[in-house]
Amino acid sequence: MNRSIFRTALVLGLLSAIGPFSIDMYLPALPEIARDLGAAETTVQQTITFYFLAFGLSQFLWGPMADAWGRKPPLILGILLFALGSIGCAFAPSAGWLMAARFVQGIGGAAVGVVPRAVVRDRFRGVDATRLMAMVMLVISVSPMLAPLAGSAVLAFGGWRLIFGALVIVAAMSLAVTLFALPETLARGQRVPVNLRSMGRGCRMLLSDPLFMGLTLVAAFGFGSFFVFIASASFVYTESYGLSPTGFSIAFAVNALGFFAASQAAAPLGARFGLTRVMRLGLVGFGGTAGTLVLLVLAGADRLPVVAGFLFAGNAFMGLVMPATFVLALEEHGDIAGLASSLGGTLQMLTGAVLVTALAPFFDGTVLPMVAAIALCAGMALAIGLWVLARLPQGYGASAPAG
């Protein structure tokens, strides 16, 4: 394995893990937060939505900043904002305060969401970039397995507020990694000054590119299915299946394992069969498993092993799709990789936030609304993905040196 790819993946993965930890670590505590703050379940779920909104909207700023200032300064500023928001969450006296602090957290977390993807595009292209992105996702995917378990341990030891104190420590570690282990990958001569005219021109070009928009929407609905699960799973698993916070964390980790394992196969399969064929397989598999799960639940076969097993399979298929989607979407936009990454991330996060907000009234702690919403996302991703794949030029996304 190329040592450069491994080192870069490890650093970017550790940085990118801030996002999953900030979401997944406090999931086991959602019912306790609702009780402690005297808030309804749907209100506490909105703390996730506020994070997604801030994360999505602010990506549009971090990307151009990364193109203008280099990759490291926005990362440093974003991590500091994330730490500030985490402190605010730890001392939140009400659900409204918690929402506001989560919004600040999301603004900072967006920097470590968008900038690493631009770093990938700076260094590699094609299959090599997919391999690097898959390795980054390897590190990220460990987070959903470890974060809820860590959150359950902290919850048992010191309550939900201590979870956000732990996130301050995570932010400090990420700051150290950025300062001392991440080289600057964007040369001064390649930087693009921030101005509204250039941003508008770049956005118009990206928004009018059907391939970029199609691939971005595929990822958006893929992420949307994750967001639906994140917002509802803790209540479904604890109320419908009677799991403890630790039991929920284990079930959550099993589902994350499917995505984690499959994302590592994306690059070698892409090198052998082509990225587009792998992406098509993943989309068809995701749509099929999600649709089948809804039918099984409607038929009364809604036992926990059935639900967890099909969600595991669905996440595995999405693990084949996501790395290739990121790479293919940026393939022809290397000169504005930061803006393209941030616009794509904004659309993805906003899609997730809108879905969770629109579907929240239907989430009642039972499994059917959750799996039906996931199937809706899978169907949209499949329909858009097949349309895009039919229009990609032959050889699109083949390995090439980064320009």
C-alpha positions in Angstrom: 0.0 0.0 0.0 1.3 3.5 -0.9 2.5 5.0 2.4 1.5 8.5 1.2 -2.1 7.4 0.7 -2.1 5.6 4.1 -0.7 8.6 6.0 -3.1 11.0 4.3 -6.1 8.8 4.9 -5.2 8.4 8.6 -4.9 12.2 9.1 -8.0 13.1 7.1 -10.0 10.3 8.7 -9.2 11.4 12.2 -10.2 14.9 11.3 -13.4 13.9 9.5 -14.4 11.7 12.5 -15.4 14.9 14.4 -18.7 14.9 12.5 -19.7 11.3 13.3 -18.7 11.7 16.9 -20.6 15.0 17.4 -23.8 13.2 16.1 -23.5 9.6 17.2 -21.9 10.0 20.6 -25.0 11.6 22.1 -27.6 9.4 20.4 -27.9 7.0 23.4 -28.6 10.1 25.6 -31.5 11.5 23.6 -34.2 10.0 25.8 -32.4 11.2 28.9 -31.9 14.7 27.4 -35.6 14.9 26.7 -36.5 14.0 30.3 -33.8 16.3 31.9 -34.7 19.3 29.8 -38.5 18.6 30.0 -38.7 18.6 26.2 -40.7 16.4 23.8 -38.9 13.7 21.7 -39.6 15.6 18.5 -38.0 18.7 20.0 -34.9 16.9 21.0 -34.7 15.4 17.5 -34.5 18.9 16.2 -31.1 19.3 17.9 -29.9 16.9 15.2 -31.7 18.9 12.5 -30.1 22.2 13.7 -26.6 20.6 13.5 -27.3 19.3 10.0 -28.6 22.8 8.9 -25.6 24.6 10.2 -23.3 21.9 8.8 -24.9 22.1 5.4 -25.2 25.9 5.0 -21.7 26.7 6.3 -20.0 24.3 4.0 -20.8 26.8 1.3 -18.5 29.2 3.1 -15.7 26.8 4.1 -15.1 25.6 0.6 -14.3 28.9 -1.0 -12.3 29.9 2.1 -10.2 26.7 1.5 -9.7 27.6 -2.1 -8.6 31.2 -1.2 -6.6 30.7 2.0 -5.3 27.1 1.7 -6.6 24.0 3.4 -5.2 24.4 6.9 -6.5 27.8 8.1 -10.2 27.0 7.6 -9.7 23.7 9.4 -8.1 25.4 12.5 -10.9 28.0 12.6 -13.6 25.4 12.2 -12.2 23.2 15.0 -12.1 26.2 17.4 -15.8 26.9 16.6 -16.7 23.3 17.1 -15.1 23.4 20.6 -17.0 26.5 21.5 -20.3 24.9 20.4 -19.5 21.8 22.4 -18.9 23.9 25.6 -22.3 25.6 25.0 -24.0 22.2 24.7 -22.4 21.0 27.9 -24.0 23.9 29.8 -27.3 24.1 28.0 -30.2 24.9 30.4 -32.9 24.3 27.9 -33.7 22.6 24.6 -33.6 26.0 22.8 -30.1 26.7 24.2 -29.0 23.2 23.1 -30.3 23.8 19.6 -28.3 27.1 19.3 -25.1 25.5 20.6 -25.5 22.6 18.2 -25.9 25.1 15.4 -22.5 26.6 16.4 -21.1 23.1 16.6 -22.4 22.3 13.1 -20.7 25.4 11.7 -17.4 24.4 13.0 -17.9 20.7 12.1 -18.6 21.6 8.5 -14.9 22.7 8.1 -13.7 19.2 8.8 -16.4 17.8 6.6 -15.7 19.8 3.4 -11.9 20.6 3.5 -10.7 17.0 3.6 -12.5 16.1 0.4 -10.7 19.0 -1.3 -7.4 17.7 0.1 -8.2 14.3 -1.5 -8.7 16.0 -4.9 -5.5 18.0 -4.4 -3.5 14.8 -4.1 -5.1 12.1 -6.2 -7.5 11.3 -9.0 -9.6 8.4 -10.2 -9.2 5.0 -8.5 -6.4 6.3 -6.3 -8.7 9.0 -5.1 -11.4 6.4 -4.5 -9.0 4.3 -2.6 -8.0 7.2 -0.4 -11.6 8.3 0.1 -12.5 4.7 1.1 -9.6 4.6 3.6 -10.9 8.0 5.0 -14.3 6.4 5.3 -12.7 3.4 7.1 -11.6 5.7 9.9 -14.9 7.7 9.7 -16.9 4.4 9.8 -15.3 3.2 12.9 -16.7 6.3 14.6 -20.4 5.3 14.4 -19.4 2.0 16.0 -17.3 3.5 18.8 -19.1 6.8 19.4 -22.4 5.5 20.7 -20.6 3.0 22.9 -18.4 5.8 24.2 -21.4 7.9 24.8 -23.1 5.1 26.7 -20.1 4.7 28.9 -19.9 8.5 29.6 -23.7 8.5 30.2 -23.4 5.8 32.8 -20.5 7.6 34.5 -21.5 11.2 34.5 -24.6 12.1 32.5 -25.3 13.5 29.1 -23.5 16.8 29.7 -20.2 15.1 30.1 -20.6 13.7 26.6 -20.1 17.2 25.2 -17.2 17.7 27.5 -15.6 14.7 25.9 -16.2 16.3 22.4 -14.1 19.3 23.6 -11.2 16.9 24.1 -11.8 15.4 20.7 -11.6 19.0 19.2 -8.3 19.6 21.0 -6.9 16.4 19.6 -8.1 17.3 16.1 -6.5 20.7 16.4 -3.1 19.1 17.3 -3.4 16.8 14.2 -4.1 19.7 11.9 -1.2 21.8 13.3 1.4 19.1 13.3 0.5 16.3 11.0 -1.4 17.8 8.0 0.7 19.5 5.3 -0.7 22.3 3.2 -1.8 20.8 -0.1 -2.9 23.9 -2.0 0.1 25.9 -3.3 -0.3 29.7 -3.2 -0.2 30.0 -6.9 -3.3 27.8 -7.2 -5.4 29.7 -4.7 -8.6 31.5 -5.9 -9.5 34.8 -4.1 -12.9 34.8 -2.5 -15.4 37.2 -4.3 -19.1 36.9 -4.9 -18.7 37.1 -8.7 -16.3 34.1 -8.9 -18.4 32.2 -6.4 -21.6 33.0 -8.4 -19.9 32.0 -11.6 -18.6 28.7 -10.1 -22.0 27.9 -8.6 -23.8 28.5 -11.8 -21.4 26.2 -13.6 -21.9 23.5 -11.0 -25.6 23.8 -10.7 -26.0 23.6 -14.5 -23.8 20.5 -14.7 -26.3 17.6 -14.8 -23.6 15.1 -13.9 -22.4 17.0 -10.9 -25.9 17.6 -9.7 -27.1 14.1 -10.3 -24.1 12.6 -8.4 -24.6 15.1 -5.6 -28.3 14.2 -5.3 -27.4 10.5 -5.2 -25.1 11.1 -2.2 -27.7 13.5 -0.7 -30.4 10.8 -0.6 -27.9 8.3 0.6 -27.0 10.6 3.5 -30.6 11.3 3.9 -31.2 7.7 4.8 -28.5 7.9 7.4 -30.0 11.1 8.9 -33.4 9.5 9.2 -31.9 6.5 11.0 -29.8 8.7 13.3 -32.8 10.9 14.3 -35.2 8.0 15.0 -33.2 4.9 15.9 -32.5 5.6 19.5 -36.3 6.0 20.2 -37.2 3.0 18.1 -34.6 0.7 19.6 -35.3 1.7 23.2 -39.1 2.1 23.1 -40.1 -0.6 20.5 -37.4 -3.2 21.3 -36.7 -2.3 24.9 -32.9 -1.9 24.5 -30.8 -0.1 27.0 -28.5 2.7 25.9 -25.6 0.2 25.6 -27.8 -2.3 23.7 -28.8 0.5 21.3 -25.2 1.4 20.8 -24.3 -2.2 19.9 -27.2 -2.4 17.4 -26.2 0.9 15.9 -22.6 -0.3 15.6 -23.7 -3.4 13.8 -25.5 -1.3 11.2 -22.5 0.9 10.8 -20.3 -2.1 10.2 -22.0 -2.8 6.9 -21.1 0.5 5.5 -17.6 0.3 7.0 -16.8 -3.0 5.4 -18.2 -2.3 2.0 -16.6 1.1 1.6 -13.2 -0.6 1.8 -14.1 -2.8 -1.2 -15.2 0.1 -3.3 -11.7 1.0 -4.6 -10.5 -2.6 -5.5 -13.8 -3.4 -7.1 -13.7 0.0 -8.9 -10.2 -0.8 -10.2 -11.3 -4.2 -11.5 -14.8 -3.5 -12.8 -15.1 0.3 -13.1 -16.5 2.8 -10.6 -19.8 3.1 -12.5 -20.5 -0.6 -12.4 -19.8 -0.7 -8.7 -22.0 2.3 -8.1 -24.9 0.7 -10.1 -24.6 -2.5 -8.1 -24.7 -0.6 -4.8 -27.7 1.5 -5.8 -29.8 -1.5 -6.9 -28.8 -3.4 -3.8 -29.7 -0.5 -1.5 -33.1 0.1 -3.2 -33.9 -3.7 -3.1 -33.0 -4.3 0.5 -34.8 -1.1 1.8 -38.0 -1.9 -0.2 -38.0 -5.5 1.0 -37.6 -4.5 4.6 -40.7 -2.3 4.4 -42.7 -5.2 3.0 -41.5 -7.4 5.8 -42.4 -4.9 8.5 -45.8 -4.4 6.9 -46.2 -8.2 7.0 -45.5 -8.3 10.7 -41.9 -9.6 10.5 -40.5 -6.7 12.3 -38.3 -8.5 14.9 -35.1 -6.8 15.8 -32.8 -9.3 14.0 -34.7 -8.8 10.8 -34.6 -5.0 10.9 -30.9 -4.9 12.0 -30.0 -7.5 9.3 -31.6 -5.7 6.4 -30.3 -2.3 7.6 -26.8 -3.9 7.7 -27.2 -5.0 4.1 -28.6 -1.7 2.9 -25.7 0.2 4.5 -23.2 -2.2 2.9 -24.6 -1.4 -0.5 -24.4 2.3 0.2 -20.8 1.8 1.2 -20.1 0.8 -2.4 -21.8 3.9 -3.7 -20.6 6.8 -1.5 -16.8 6.8 -2.2 -17.3 6.6 -6.0 -20.0 9.3 -5.8 -17.7 11.8 -4.1 -14.8 11.2 -6.5 -16.9 11.2 -9.7 -18.7 14.5 -8.7 -15.4 16.3 -8.4 -13.7 14.7 -11.4 -14.1 17.6 -13.8 -13.9 20.4 -11.3 -10.4 20.3 -9.9 -9.8 24.0 -10.3 -12.7 24.7 -7.9 -12.6 21.6 -5.8 -13.3 23.5 -2.6 -16.4 25.2 -3.9 -17.6 22.0 -5.6 -17.1 20.0 -2.4 -18.8 22.7 -0.3 -21.8 23.1 -2.6 -22.2 19.3 -2.8 -22.0 19.0 0.9 -24.5 21.8 1.4 -27.0 20.2 -0.8 -26.5 16.8 0.9 -26.9 18.1 4.4 -29.9 20.3 3.5 -31.5 17.3 1.9 -31.0 15.3 5.1 -32.3 18.2 7.3 -35.4 18.7 5.2 -36.2 15.0 5.2 -35.8 14.7 9.0 -37.9 17.9 9.5 -40.6 16.8 7.1 -40.9 13.3 8.3 -40.5 14.0 12.1 -44.3 14.2 12.7 -44.5 10.5 11.5 -41.8 9.2 13.8 -43.7 7.7 16.7 -41.1 5.4 18.2 -42.2 2.4 16.0 -40.1 0.9 13.3 -42.4 1.3 10.2 -42.0 5.1 9.8 -38.2 4.8 10.1 -37.8 2.0 7.5 -40.4 3.6 5.1 -38.4 6.9 5.2 -35.2 5.0 4.5 -36.8 3.2 1.6 -38.0 6.5 0.2 -34.4 7.8 0.2 -33.2 4.6 -1.4 -35.7 4.8 -4.1 -34.8 8.4 -4.9 -31.1 7.6 -4.9 -31.7 4.6 -7.2 -33.8 6.6 -9.7 -31.4 9.5 -9.9 -28.3 7.3 -9.9 -29.4 5.1 -12.9 -30.2 8.3 -14.8 -26.8 9.7 -14.2 -24.9 6.5 -14.9 -26.6 6.2 -18.2 -25.1 9.6 -19.2 -21.6 9.4 -17.9 -19.0 9.3 -20.7 -17.1 6.0 -21.2 -14.1 5.9 -19.0 -15.3 8.6 -16.7 -13.4 8.5 -13.4 -10.5 6.4 -14.7 -7.3 6.7 -12.7 -5.2 9.8 -13.6 -2.6 11.9 -11.8 -3.9 14.9 -9.9 -3.4 18.0 -11.9 
